[in-house]
Amino acid sequence: MGKGEGCFPSTSRKHPAVEGSAPAEANAAEVEVVKADAATGPESVSNFSTFPPFPAKIKIFIVFYSMYGHVEAMAKKIKEGVENVEGVEGYLFRVAETLPADVLQKMHAPPKDESIPIISASDLPGADAILFGFPTRYGTMPAQMKAFFDSTDEIWESQQLTGKPGGFFVSTGTQGGGQETTAWTAITQLVHHGMLFIPVGYTFGASMFKLDEVKAGSPYGAGTFAGDGTKLPTEIELAFAEHQGRYTAGIVKRLCTS
């Protein structure tokens, strides 16, 4: 997959209109990247807003870590929601597992779905927007997802994710286990990349206020309660996930076509 070929292009590549044999005057329209030395931090970017929208189909990456399948089930529903918006495609990716096989076996973790590819940090600029999903570990993301974010230093240095929308969906064991804090503490990752956080807010409507059943999810994004690991996402939790995908895709489409 290419880097930055959507409506939120990588700041380290040229717009198609200024590549190849384009006239010299067109080169002034490309993003100006000013190199900085190690002491001053990443490259700075100017003229980012001069790019017109790209004609390519809008791509939303759904990047997740799931040990027992709860987050994966949510990710698949989010993909359905994304693809309910015309002109938008959803792509499922999982981050690499960091635990050895014998430990996962002792934890009774099921096998991973081999049809879902493992993503690397260098793939991220190819997305127009990214939704990240993960379970909680004491109110924050697990080590597997943090290791993935820690591997994004090269694209951070060149600010290749600047301006791209992003969001979160989560899984926790209990109602007080971090449905909001797990997403809230992850916002720092988007901030350092210059990404735009898109919360769901209360757009899911009346279902967010009903108290007739135990359900996860928050204004930060969709969620599910895993309990002891045997509880599967409920119909309303999956509906919330589908809504988040559709809602996010709609916003990204408006940003790309405005």
TORLOMAR-838309 format. One record per residue (C-alpha): x, y, z; residue in three letters; residue number from 1. Coordinates in pm, whole numbers, plus 50000, padded with zeros to 5 digits. Layout:
N
SITE, xx, yy, zz, rest, nr
SITE, X, Y, Z, ALA, NUM
...
//
This chain:
258
SITE, xx, yy, zz, rest, nr
SITE, 50000, 50000, 50000, MET, 1
SITE, 50125, 50345, 49921, GLY, 2
SITE, 50219, 50615, 50165, LYS, 3
SITE, 49998, 50919, 50193, GLY, 4
SITE, 49796, 50855, 49879, GLU, 5
SITE, 49461, 50964, 50022, GLY, 6
SITE, 49307, 51300, 50095, CYS, 7
SITE, 49541, 51353, 50393, PHE, 8
SITE, 49876, 51310, 50216, PRO, 9
SITE, 50207, 51232, 50377, SER, 10
SITE, 50398, 51556, 50428, THR, 11
SITE, 50712, 51394, 50289, SER, 12
SITE, 50578, 51329, 49938, ARG, 13
SITE, 50460, 51547, 49654, LYS, 14
SITE, 50104, 51589, 49536, HIS, 15
SITE, 50056, 51400, 49206, PRO, 16
SITE, 50016, 51735, 49032, ALA, 17
SITE, 50376, 51826, 49107, VAL, 18
SITE, 50544, 51491, 49041, GLU, 19
SITE, 50715, 51380, 48724, GLY, 20
SITE, 50727, 51630, 48440, SER, 21
SITE, 50512, 51902, 48600, ALA, 22
SITE, 50621, 52262, 48526, PRO, 23
SITE, 50864, 52427, 48765, ALA, 24
SITE, 50599, 52669, 48895, GLU, 25
SITE, 50397, 52375, 49029, ALA, 26
SITE, 50679, 52280, 49263, ASN, 27
SITE, 50596, 52582, 49478, ALA, 28
SITE, 50267, 52414, 49569, ALA, 29
SITE, 50427, 52110, 49726, GLU, 30
SITE, 50469, 52075, 50100, VAL, 31
SITE, 50786, 52245, 50221, GLU, 32
SITE, 50971, 52025, 50466, VAL, 33
SITE, 51234, 52202, 50670, VAL, 34
SITE, 51488, 51962, 50814, LYS, 35
SITE, 51576, 52006, 51177, ALA, 36
SITE, 51875, 51863, 51358, ASP, 37
SITE, 51840, 51613, 51639, ALA, 38
SITE, 51848, 51885, 51900, ALA, 39
SITE, 51543, 52068, 51770, THR, 40
SITE, 51306, 51778, 51706, GLY, 41
SITE, 51112, 51659, 51401, PRO, 42
SITE, 51078, 51820, 51064, GLU, 43
SITE, 50850, 52123, 51051, SER, 44
SITE, 50585, 52156, 50784, VAL, 45
SITE, 50448, 52459, 50602, SER, 46
SITE, 50189, 52508, 50327, ASN, 47
SITE, 50014, 52184, 50430, PHE, 48
SITE, 49675, 52341, 50359, SER, 49
SITE, 49766, 52415, 49995, THR, 50
SITE, 49683, 52059, 49888, PHE, 51
SITE, 49349, 52012, 49710, PRO, 52
SITE, 49149, 51696, 49792, PRO, 53
SITE, 49279, 51375, 49638, PHE, 54
SITE, 49047, 51184, 49402, PRO, 55
SITE, 49140, 50840, 49540, ALA, 56
SITE, 48889, 50635, 49738, LYS, 57
SITE, 48899, 50724, 50108, ILE, 58
SITE, 49080, 50466, 50323, LYS, 59
SITE, 49016, 50416, 50694, ILE, 60
SITE, 49249, 50175, 50873, PHE, 61
SITE, 49112, 49986, 51173, ILE, 62
SITE, 49419, 49890, 51373, VAL, 63
SITE, 49366, 49675, 51681, PHE, 64
SITE, 49506, 49437, 51939, TYR, 65
SITE, 49278, 49161, 52067, SER, 66
SITE, 49381, 48873, 52292, MET, 67
SITE, 49048, 48694, 52335, TYR, 68
SITE, 48853, 48826, 52036, GLY, 69
SITE, 48635, 49093, 52196, HIS, 70
SITE, 48812, 49389, 52034, VAL, 71
SITE, 48836, 49197, 51706, GLU, 72
SITE, 48458, 49152, 51700, ALA, 73
SITE, 48419, 49526, 51754, MET, 74
SITE, 48673, 49602, 51481, ALA, 75
SITE, 48479, 49396, 51228, LYS, 76
SITE, 48156, 49583, 51309, LYS, 77
SITE, 48338, 49916, 51279, ILE, 78
SITE, 48456, 49809, 50933, LYS, 79
SITE, 48095, 49739, 50838, GLU, 80
SITE, 47997, 50086, 50952, GLY, 81
SITE, 48284, 50248, 50760, VAL, 82
SITE, 48184, 50073, 50440, GLU, 83
SITE, 47822, 50181, 50477, ASN, 84
SITE, 47942, 50524, 50367, VAL, 85
SITE, 47976, 50549, 49990, GLU, 86
SITE, 48328, 50610, 49867, GLY, 87
SITE, 48497, 50490, 50187, VAL, 88
SITE, 48680, 50161, 50242, GLU, 89
SITE, 48777, 50003, 50573, GLY, 90
SITE, 49089, 49793, 50622, TYR, 91
SITE, 49146, 49563, 50921, LEU, 92
SITE, 49495, 49527, 51067, PHE, 93
SITE, 49625, 49378, 51388, ARG, 94
SITE, 49940, 49485, 51572, VAL, 95
SITE, 50211, 49231, 51642, ALA, 96
SITE, 50182, 49008, 51946, GLU, 97
SITE, 50464, 49052, 52196, THR, 98
SITE, 50392, 48752, 52421, LEU, 99
SITE, 50549, 48414, 52340, PRO, 100
SITE, 50326, 48130, 52226, ALA, 101
SITE, 50364, 47925, 52545, ASP, 102
SITE, 50248, 48218, 52758, VAL, 103
SITE, 49945, 48277, 52534, LEU, 104
SITE, 49862, 47906, 52562, GLN, 105
SITE, 49870, 47923, 52942, LYS, 106
SITE, 49642, 48229, 52924, MET, 107
SITE, 49399, 48027, 52708, HIS, 108
SITE, 49417, 48285, 52430, ALA, 109
SITE, 49258, 48158, 52106, PRO, 110
SITE, 49456, 48153, 51780, PRO, 111
SITE, 49476, 48479, 51584, LYS, 112
SITE, 49279, 48523, 51261, ASP, 113
SITE, 49555, 48478, 51004, GLU, 114
SITE, 49346, 48649, 50735, SER, 115
SITE, 49395, 48983, 50913, ILE, 116
SITE, 49745, 49113, 50833, PRO, 117
SITE, 49990, 49251, 51086, ILE, 118
SITE, 50056, 49620, 51032, ILE, 119
SITE, 50386, 49804, 51061, SER, 120
SITE, 50431, 50169, 51148, ALA, 121
SITE, 50543, 50249, 50793, SER, 122
SITE, 50199, 50144, 50664, ASP, 123
SITE, 50008, 50408, 50862, LEU, 124
SITE, 50063, 50706, 50627, PRO, 125
SITE, 49865, 50516, 50362, GLY, 126
SITE, 49544, 50579, 50559, ALA, 127
SITE, 49319, 50883, 50543, ASP, 128
SITE, 49204, 50812, 50899, ALA, 129
SITE, 49283, 50549, 51163, ILE, 130
SITE, 49068, 50392, 51433, LEU, 131
SITE, 49266, 50212, 51704, PHE, 132
SITE, 49113, 49939, 51918, GLY, 133
SITE, 49255, 49766, 52226, PHE, 134
SITE, 49167, 49623, 52567, PRO, 135
SITE, 49263, 49793, 52892, THR, 136
SITE, 49549, 49723, 53128, ARG, 137
SITE, 49482, 49914, 53450, TYR, 138
SITE, 49305, 50195, 53266, GLY, 139
SITE, 49552, 50233, 52979, THR, 140
SITE, 49641, 50050, 52659, MET, 141
SITE, 49818, 49712, 52678, PRO, 142
SITE, 50189, 49667, 52616, ALA, 143
SITE, 50130, 49525, 52268, GLN, 144
SITE, 49960, 49842, 52146, MET, 145
SITE, 50207, 50067, 52327, LYS, 146
SITE, 50494, 49881, 52161, ALA, 147
SITE, 50334, 49952, 51825, PHE, 148
SITE, 50297, 50323, 51899, PHE, 149
SITE, 50658, 50328, 52022, ASP, 150
SITE, 50765, 50193, 51682, SER, 151
SITE, 50624, 50498, 51499, THR, 152
SITE, 50924, 50722, 51572, ASP, 153
SITE, 51036, 50749, 51208, GLU, 154
SITE, 50699, 50865, 51079, ILE, 155
SITE, 50677, 51098, 51380, TRP, 156
SITE, 51010, 51257, 51285, GLU, 157
SITE, 50876, 51336, 50937, SER, 158
SITE, 50526, 51414, 51070, GLN, 159
SITE, 50361, 51185, 50816, GLN, 160
SITE, 50041, 51152, 51020, LEU, 161
SITE, 49988, 51525, 51070, THR, 162
SITE, 49625, 51625, 51014, GLY, 163
SITE, 49492, 51270, 50981, LYS, 164
SITE, 49177, 51196, 51187, PRO, 165
SITE, 49191, 50921, 51448, GLY, 166
SITE, 48978, 50760, 51716, GLY, 167
SITE, 48957, 50473, 51965, PHE, 168
SITE, 48739, 50180, 52072, PHE, 169
SITE, 48811, 49966, 52377, VAL, 170
SITE, 48737, 49659, 52583, SER, 171
SITE, 48742, 49638, 52963, THR, 172
SITE, 48669, 49362, 53208, GLY, 173
SITE, 48433, 49558, 53431, THR, 174
SITE, 48219, 49872, 53433, GLN, 175
SITE, 48481, 50059, 53636, GLY, 176
SITE, 48774, 49913, 53446, GLY, 177
SITE, 48857, 50210, 53225, GLY, 178
SITE, 48605, 50255, 52943, GLN, 179
SITE, 48691, 50627, 52932, GLU, 180
SITE, 49043, 50639, 53077, THR, 181
SITE, 49173, 50376, 52835, THR, 182
SITE, 49082, 50601, 52543, ALA, 183
SITE, 49162, 50925, 52725, TRP, 184
SITE, 49517, 50821, 52811, THR, 185
SITE, 49574, 50714, 52450, ALA, 186
SITE, 49498, 51060, 52311, ILE, 187
SITE, 49860, 51159, 52382, THR, 188
SITE, 49967, 50930, 52097, GLN, 189
SITE, 49752, 51124, 51850, LEU, 190
SITE, 49864, 51459, 51988, VAL, 191
SITE, 50233, 51391, 51933, HIS, 192
SITE, 50163, 51286, 51575, HIS, 193
SITE, 49952, 51597, 51513, GLY, 194
SITE, 49645, 51387, 51442, MET, 195
SITE, 49283, 51500, 51488, LEU, 196
SITE, 49090, 51313, 51756, PHE, 197
SITE, 48732, 51232, 51652, ILE, 198
SITE, 48520, 51131, 51952, PRO, 199
SITE, 48176, 50981, 51905, VAL, 200
SITE, 48020, 51215, 52160, GLY, 201
SITE, 47655, 51130, 52221, TYR, 202
SITE, 47571, 51079, 51853, THR, 203
SITE, 47459, 50721, 51918, PHE, 204
SITE, 47147, 50877, 52066, GLY, 205
SITE, 46902, 50749, 52325, ALA, 206
SITE, 47077, 50412, 52354, SER, 207
SITE, 47362, 50581, 52539, MET, 208
SITE, 47126, 50692, 52816, PHE, 209
SITE, 46921, 50378, 52875, LYS, 210
SITE, 46986, 50191, 53199, LEU, 211
SITE, 46786, 49877, 53128, ASP, 212
SITE, 47095, 49671, 53050, GLU, 213
SITE, 47467, 49671, 53124, VAL, 214
SITE, 47652, 49804, 52822, LYS, 215
SITE, 47989, 49957, 52743, ALA, 216
SITE, 48088, 50253, 52530, GLY, 217
SITE, 48138, 50622, 52604, SER, 218
SITE, 48161, 50959, 52427, PRO, 219
SITE, 48523, 50865, 52352, TYR, 220
SITE, 48423, 50568, 52140, GLY, 221
SITE, 48264, 50224, 52127, ALA, 222
SITE, 48339, 49966, 52392, GLY, 223
SITE, 48255, 49625, 52528, THR, 224
SITE, 48270, 49451, 52866, PHE, 225
SITE, 48463, 49124, 52855, ALA, 226
SITE, 48395, 49008, 53210, GLY, 227
SITE, 48606, 48702, 53282, ASP, 228
SITE, 48673, 48666, 52910, GLY, 229
SITE, 48372, 48451, 52828, THR, 230
SITE, 48125, 48737, 52776, LYS, 231
SITE, 48088, 48835, 52412, LEU, 232
SITE, 48000, 49185, 52285, PRO, 233
SITE, 47625, 49244, 52308, THR, 234
SITE, 47401, 49353, 52024, GLU, 235
SITE, 47392, 49712, 52145, ILE, 236
SITE, 47770, 49724, 52189, GLU, 237
SITE, 47817, 49595, 51835, LEU, 238
SITE, 47562, 49847, 51710, ALA, 239
SITE, 47760, 50123, 51881, PHE, 240
SITE, 48076, 49999, 51706, ALA, 241
SITE, 47900, 50000, 51369, GLU, 242
SITE, 47778, 50352, 51441, HIS, 243
SITE, 48130, 50471, 51525, GLN, 244
SITE, 48261, 50337, 51195, GLY, 245
SITE, 47982, 50501, 50998, ARG, 246
SITE, 48002, 50827, 51192, TYR, 247
SITE, 48381, 50853, 51155, THR, 248
SITE, 48366, 50768, 50785, ALA, 249
SITE, 48106, 51040, 50733, GLY, 250
SITE, 48323, 51303, 50900, ILE, 251
SITE, 48634, 51197, 50710, VAL, 252
SITE, 48443, 51202, 50382, LYS, 253
SITE, 48326, 51558, 50448, ARG, 254
SITE, 48681, 51664, 50531, LEU, 255
SITE, 48810, 51502, 50213, CYS, 256
SITE, 48548, 51651, 49981, THR, 257
SITE, 48500, 51999, 50128, SER, 258
//
